[in-house]
Amino acid sequence: MTKRRPVKKVRYPKKVVAKLKDLEYYTNPAAIATTNYYYTSLLAKMARLVITDGINIMCEQLKCYWVVDHLASVMPKLRDTFYVVYVVKNPDDSFYFILDDGNENIIYCKRHPYTNIKENLKLFLALDEQWVLYLPSEH
């Protein structure tokens, strides 16, 4: 039996996290269901991470396939079966990549110096037979 290491405390900006509910996020009214799943890269395929039609459209529109790759690189740290993924843009073009367990407990938070995305993102990640990343409107 393997021993589980205790989860490290995550340092995060409390001001940004307090505003997560009040922010406006990317929406696509056409994304209400999905018919296909897609792998976006070899890294995503190795992490067994697929995206839905809505996420694929979002990535094409916002040119942000890197979000999926960044999430795939964080996935070995995940232990639960559901997460909320936030990409929160700051006025200085930096952003925070935040993973939440769905109960407002921050699991992962990292600040990056630059993004070309013009909107904040809120995405859901769930484990079925593989990890599925989807928009809240596809829930």
DRENDO-1510 file (C-alpha; in Angstrom, 1 decimal, always signed):
<recs>
REC; n; res; u; v; w
REC; 1; MET; +0.0; +0.0; +0.0 .
REC; 2; THR; +1.4; +3.4; -0.9 .
REC; 3; LYS; +1.5; +6.3; +1.5 .
REC; 4; ARG; -0.2; +9.5; +0.4 .
REC; 5; ARG; +1.7; +12.6; +1.0 .
REC; 6; PRO; -0.3; +15.4; +2.6 .
REC; 7; VAL; -1.4; +18.1; +0.2 .
REC; 8; LYS; +0.7; +21.2; +0.3 .
REC; 9; LYS; -1.0; +24.5; +1.2 .
REC; 10; VAL; -1.5; +26.5; -1.9 .
REC; 11; ARG; -0.5; +30.2; -1.9 .
REC; 12; TYR; -3.0; +32.2; -3.8 .
REC; 13; PRO; -4.1; +35.9; -4.1 .
REC; 14; LYS; -7.1; +36.2; -1.8 .
REC; 15; LYS; -8.4; +39.3; -3.6 .
REC; 16; VAL; -8.6; +37.5; -6.9 .
REC; 17; VAL; -10.2; +34.4; -5.4 .
REC; 18; ALA; -12.8; +36.5; -3.6 .
REC; 19; LYS; -13.9; +38.0; -7.0 .
REC; 20; LEU; -14.2; +34.7; -8.9 .
REC; 21; LYS; -18.0; +34.6; -8.5 .
REC; 22; ASP; -18.4; +38.2; -9.7 .
REC; 23; LEU; -16.2; +38.0; -12.8 .
REC; 24; GLU; -17.6; +37.6; -16.3 .
REC; 25; TYR; -16.4; +34.5; -18.2 .
REC; 26; TYR; -16.3; +33.4; -21.8 .
REC; 27; THR; -19.6; +32.1; -23.0 .
REC; 28; ASN; -20.7; +30.5; -26.2 .
REC; 29; PRO; -24.5; +30.2; -26.7 .
REC; 30; ALA; -24.1; +27.5; -29.3 .
REC; 31; ALA; -22.2; +25.2; -26.9 .
REC; 32; ILE; -24.9; +23.4; -25.1 .
REC; 33; ALA; -24.0; +19.8; -25.8 .
REC; 34; THR; -21.1; +17.9; -27.5 .
REC; 35; THR; -21.0; +15.3; -30.2 .
REC; 36; ASN; -17.2; +14.8; -30.4 .
REC; 37; TYR; -14.2; +14.7; -28.1 .
REC; 38; TYR; -10.8; +15.9; -29.2 .
REC; 39; TYR; -7.2; +15.5; -28.2 .
REC; 40; THR; -5.3; +18.8; -28.7 .
REC; 41; SER; -1.8; +17.6; -28.3 .
REC; 42; LEU; +0.4; +14.6; -27.5 .
REC; 43; LEU; +0.7; +16.0; -23.9 .
REC; 44; ALA; -3.1; +16.0; -23.6 .
REC; 45; LYS; -3.3; +12.5; -25.0 .
REC; 46; MET; -0.7; +11.2; -22.6 .
REC; 47; ALA; -2.7; +12.8; -19.7 .
REC; 48; ARG; -5.9; +11.2; -21.1 .
REC; 49; LEU; -7.4; +14.7; -21.4 .
REC; 50; VAL; -10.1; +15.3; -24.1 .
REC; 51; ILE; -12.0; +18.5; -24.9 .
REC; 52; THR; -15.6; +19.0; -26.1 .
REC; 53; ASP; -16.9; +20.8; -29.1 .
REC; 54; GLY; -17.4; +24.0; -27.0 .
REC; 55; ILE; -13.9; +24.0; -25.7 .
REC; 56; ASN; -12.6; +23.3; -29.2 .
REC; 57; ILE; -14.5; +26.3; -30.5 .
REC; 58; MET; -13.3; +28.5; -27.6 .
REC; 59; CYS; -9.7; +27.5; -28.3 .
REC; 60; GLU; -10.0; +28.4; -32.0 .
REC; 61; GLN; -11.7; +31.7; -31.3 .
REC; 62; LEU; -9.4; +32.8; -28.5 .
REC; 63; LYS; -6.3; +31.1; -29.8 .
REC; 64; CYS; -5.7; +29.5; -26.5 .
REC; 65; TYR; -5.0; +25.8; -27.0 .
REC; 66; TRP; -2.1; +26.4; -24.5 .
REC; 67; VAL; -4.7; +26.4; -21.7 .
REC; 68; VAL; -5.4; +22.7; -22.4 .
REC; 69; ASP; -1.6; +21.9; -22.5 .
REC; 70; HIS; -1.0; +23.8; -19.3 .
REC; 71; LEU; -3.8; +21.9; -17.6 .
REC; 72; ALA; -2.4; +18.6; -18.9 .
REC; 73; SER; +0.9; +19.4; -17.3 .
REC; 74; VAL; -0.8; +20.0; -13.9 .
REC; 75; MET; -2.9; +16.8; -14.1 .
REC; 76; PRO; -0.5; +14.4; -12.4 .
REC; 77; LYS; -1.2; +16.3; -9.2 .
REC; 78; LEU; -5.0; +15.8; -9.4 .
REC; 79; ARG; -6.6; +13.2; -7.0 .
REC; 80; ASP; -10.3; +14.0; -7.1 .
REC; 81; THR; -12.8; +13.5; -10.0 .
REC; 82; PHE; -14.1; +17.0; -10.5 .
REC; 83; TYR; -12.4; +20.4; -10.8 .
REC; 84; VAL; -13.2; +24.0; -11.8 .
REC; 85; VAL; -10.5; +25.6; -13.9 .
REC; 86; TYR; -10.2; +29.4; -13.9 .
REC; 87; VAL; -8.0; +31.6; -16.1 .
REC; 88; VAL; -8.3; +35.1; -14.6 .
REC; 89; LYS; -6.8; +37.9; -16.6 .
REC; 90; ASN; -5.3; +40.9; -14.8 .
REC; 91; PRO; -5.3; +44.5; -16.2 .
REC; 92; ASP; -1.5; +44.3; -16.8 .
REC; 93; ASP; -2.0; +41.3; -19.2 .
REC; 94; SER; -0.7; +38.8; -16.6 .
REC; 95; PHE; -3.1; +36.0; -15.5 .
REC; 96; TYR; -3.7; +33.5; -12.8 .
REC; 97; PHE; -4.3; +29.8; -13.6 .
REC; 98; ILE; -6.4; +28.4; -10.8 .
REC; 99; LEU; -7.8; +24.9; -10.0 .
REC; 100; ASP; -10.6; +24.6; -7.5 .
REC; 101; ASP; -12.2; +21.4; -6.2 .
REC; 102; GLY; -15.7; +22.7; -6.9 .
REC; 103; ASN; -16.2; +23.6; -3.2 .
REC; 104; GLU; -14.1; +26.8; -3.4 .
REC; 105; ASN; -11.0; +25.1; -2.1 .
REC; 106; ILE; -8.0; +26.1; -4.2 .
REC; 107; ILE; -5.9; +23.1; -5.3 .
REC; 108; TYR; -3.5; +24.9; -7.6 .
REC; 109; CYS; -2.7; +28.5; -8.4 .
REC; 110; LYS; +0.0; +30.0; -10.5 .
REC; 111; ARG; +0.6; +33.5; -11.8 .
REC; 112; HIS; +1.9; +34.0; -15.3 .
REC; 113; PRO; +3.4; +37.2; -16.7 .
REC; 114; TYR; +1.5; +37.4; -20.0 .
REC; 115; THR; -1.6; +36.2; -21.9 .
REC; 116; ASN; -3.2; +37.1; -25.2 .
REC; 117; ILE; -6.6; +36.1; -24.0 .
REC; 118; LYS; -9.1; +39.0; -23.8 .
REC; 119; GLU; -11.6; +37.2; -21.6 .
REC; 120; ASN; -11.7; +35.3; -18.3 .
REC; 121; LEU; -12.3; +31.6; -18.5 .
REC; 122; LYS; -14.2; +29.2; -16.3 .
REC; 123; LEU; -14.1; +25.6; -17.3 .
REC; 124; PHE; -15.1; +22.3; -15.8 .
REC; 125; LEU; -12.9; +19.2; -15.6 .
REC; 126; ALA; -14.4; +15.8; -14.8 .
REC; 127; LEU; -13.1; +12.3; -14.7 .
REC; 128; ASP; -15.2; +9.6; -16.5 .
REC; 129; GLU; -13.2; +7.0; -18.3 .
REC; 130; GLN; -10.8; +9.8; -19.2 .
REC; 131; TRP; -10.6; +13.4; -18.2 .
REC; 132; VAL; -13.1; +15.7; -20.0 .
REC; 133; LEU; -12.7; +19.5; -20.1 .
REC; 134; TYR; -15.9; +21.3; -20.9 .
REC; 135; LEU; -17.7; +24.7; -20.7 .
REC; 136; PRO; -20.2; +25.3; -17.9 .
REC; 137; SER; -22.9; +25.6; -20.6 .
REC; 138; GLU; -22.2; +22.0; -21.6 .
REC; 139; HIS; -22.8; +20.7; -18.0 .
</recs>
